Amino acid sequence: MKKTDKDQLKSASPKELAKKMSELKKQISDELLKRQSTNVKNVHVVKNLRHTLAVVQSIRHAKALAEER
C-alpha cells in the first residue's frame, strides 16, 4: 500500500472507514470464490486485500481511541 493511500485513509471519517471495510470484506469473499471456481491469473490478490483491510482496521481503531481521550 502506498503512502498516499494511507494518508487518504487517515484523513477519512470513521463512517467512511467502516464503509471501506465492508467493501474490502466483500471483495475478499468474491475473490476467494472466484479462486475456488476458476483459474485465476493472480492468486495473491486476496493477500493484498487482507493487508489493506488490516490497515483500515488499524486506522479506524486508532481514531476510536483518539476520540475517547
Backbone bond lengths (Angstrom), bond angles and torsions (degrees), N, CA, C in turn:
res aa  C-N    CA-C-N  psi(-1)  N-CA   C-N-CA  omega(-1)  CA-C   N-CA-C  phi
1 M - - - 1.447 - - 1.525 108.10 -
2 K 1.318 115.15 134.83 1.461 120.04 -177.15 1.518 111.13 -80.26
3 K 1.309 115.26 157.99 1.460 121.29 -178.78 1.524 111.20 -62.24
4 T 1.323 117.49 -37.14 1.464 119.74 179.58 1.527 110.80 -64.89
5 D 1.349 116.99 -35.71 1.463 120.13 177.27 1.523 110.81 -64.88
6 K 1.330 116.23 -42.60 1.460 120.30 179.03 1.527 110.84 -65.15
7 D 1.331 117.01 -39.01 1.461 120.63 178.68 1.526 111.03 -63.78
8 Q 1.322 116.76 -38.85 1.464 120.52 177.65 1.524 110.60 -64.55
9 L 1.333 116.52 -40.21 1.456 119.63 178.82 1.518 111.49 -67.11
10 K 1.326 116.94 -36.93 1.463 120.30 179.65 1.520 111.54 -66.64
11 S 1.318 116.97 -29.20 1.464 119.76 -179.89 1.531 112.70 -87.36
12 A 1.330 117.26 -6.36 1.469 120.85 -178.57 1.528 110.32 -78.42
13 S 1.323 114.75 157.48 1.461 120.13 178.13 1.535 109.58 -80.89
14 P 1.332 117.34 161.83 1.467 119.75 179.14 1.533 113.49 -59.80
15 K 1.332 116.65 -33.88 1.472 119.32 177.49 1.525 111.04 -66.32
16 E 1.316 116.50 -40.27 1.468 120.07 177.79 1.522 110.55 -65.67
17 L 1.332 116.65 -37.46 1.457 120.30 178.60 1.525 110.84 -66.67
18 A 1.327 116.88 -38.62 1.464 120.21 177.72 1.526 110.46 -64.19
19 K 1.326 116.07 -40.48 1.462 120.30 178.02 1.529 110.65 -64.70
20 K 1.324 116.43 -41.87 1.461 121.42 178.07 1.532 110.75 -62.46
21 M 1.344 116.23 -39.33 1.460 120.12 178.81 1.527 111.22 -63.36
22 S 1.311 117.10 -43.04 1.465 119.56 179.97 1.527 111.13 -66.29
23 E 1.337 116.85 -37.29 1.466 120.14 177.22 1.530 110.72 -64.66
24 L 1.326 116.28 -41.95 1.469 120.15 179.90 1.525 111.04 -65.38
25 K 1.333 117.24 -40.91 1.465 120.10 178.40 1.527 111.04 -62.55
26 K 1.326 116.56 -39.36 1.462 120.16 177.98 1.525 110.22 -66.34
27 Q 1.327 117.53 -42.44 1.466 120.78 178.11 1.519 111.36 -62.02
28 I 1.327 117.04 -40.60 1.458 120.89 179.41 1.520 110.27 -62.04
29 S 1.330 116.86 -46.68 1.464 119.34 -179.48 1.525 111.31 -65.10
30 D 1.328 117.51 -38.22 1.463 120.78 177.89 1.526 111.36 -64.31
31 E 1.329 115.95 -43.34 1.467 119.91 -179.62 1.530 111.53 -67.35
32 L 1.329 116.97 -38.02 1.466 119.53 177.14 1.522 111.17 -63.82
33 L 1.322 115.60 -41.62 1.462 119.75 177.97 1.519 110.84 -64.97
34 K 1.311 116.37 -42.53 1.463 120.97 178.93 1.528 110.66 -63.10
35 R 1.329 116.58 -39.85 1.458 120.56 -178.95 1.536 111.27 -68.13
36 Q 1.330 116.48 -32.20 1.462 120.26 178.78 1.523 112.36 -75.06
37 S 1.319 116.73 -34.70 1.463 119.96 -172.27 1.531 114.04 -91.71
38 T 1.326 118.48 -28.98 1.463 120.65 -177.72 1.519 110.19 -135.98
39 N 1.299 115.40 172.40 1.459 120.27 173.49 1.518 108.67 -80.73
40 V 1.327 115.01 128.69 1.452 121.16 -177.90 1.523 107.81 -113.27
41 K 1.320 115.30 136.87 1.457 119.51 -177.71 1.533 111.54 -69.18
42 N 1.331 116.79 -43.95 1.463 120.92 -178.18 1.530 108.89 -113.17
43 V 1.325 116.56 103.78 1.461 120.44 -177.38 1.526 112.16 -84.20
44 H 1.317 118.88 -6.26 1.457 122.58 -177.40 1.525 112.86 -91.69
45 V 1.305 117.27 5.51 1.466 120.80 -179.66 1.527 110.25 -62.19
46 V 1.334 116.75 -41.16 1.460 120.65 -177.80 1.528 110.55 -64.13
47 K 1.315 116.79 -39.57 1.465 120.93 178.56 1.525 110.47 -60.84
48 N 1.313 116.74 -44.10 1.468 120.76 179.66 1.527 111.38 -66.20
49 L 1.329 116.75 -38.70 1.462 120.04 178.32 1.529 110.96 -65.96
50 R 1.322 116.43 -40.36 1.469 119.66 177.65 1.528 111.20 -64.02
51 H 1.307 116.23 -37.86 1.475 119.75 177.81 1.520 109.88 -64.47
52 T 1.309 117.23 -44.20 1.463 121.36 178.59 1.522 110.47 -62.39
53 L 1.334 116.67 -41.16 1.456 121.37 178.35 1.529 110.47 -61.81
54 A 1.316 117.38 -41.66 1.465 121.09 178.72 1.524 111.16 -63.22
55 V 1.324 117.26 -39.30 1.464 120.86 178.65 1.529 109.99 -64.86
56 V 1.331 116.59 -43.70 1.471 120.74 -179.95 1.520 110.04 -63.60
57 Q 1.330 116.96 -42.94 1.462 120.07 179.25 1.525 111.26 -63.58
58 S 1.317 117.00 -39.50 1.466 120.70 179.90 1.523 111.23 -64.94
59 I 1.313 115.98 -43.72 1.473 120.15 179.56 1.525 110.21 -65.13
60 R 1.325 116.69 -41.52 1.464 120.78 179.57 1.528 110.31 -63.99
61 H 1.318 116.68 -41.84 1.462 120.70 179.15 1.529 110.59 -65.09
62 A 1.311 117.26 -41.30 1.459 120.82 179.24 1.529 110.72 -63.76
63 K 1.318 116.92 -38.82 1.467 120.17 178.56 1.521 110.37 -67.21
64 A 1.332 117.12 -38.05 1.472 120.71 178.89 1.531 110.05 -64.54
65 L 1.316 116.92 -41.30 1.462 120.03 178.21 1.519 111.66 -67.04
66 A 1.331 116.51 -35.95 1.466 120.64 179.40 1.526 110.99 -67.96
67 E 1.334 117.07 -34.03 1.469 119.82 179.73 1.526 111.16 -71.03
68 E 1.330 117.46 -29.47 1.465 120.00 -179.46 1.519 111.80 -69.17
69 R 1.304 116.79 -28.52 1.465 119.49 -177.49 1.470 112.81 -73.23
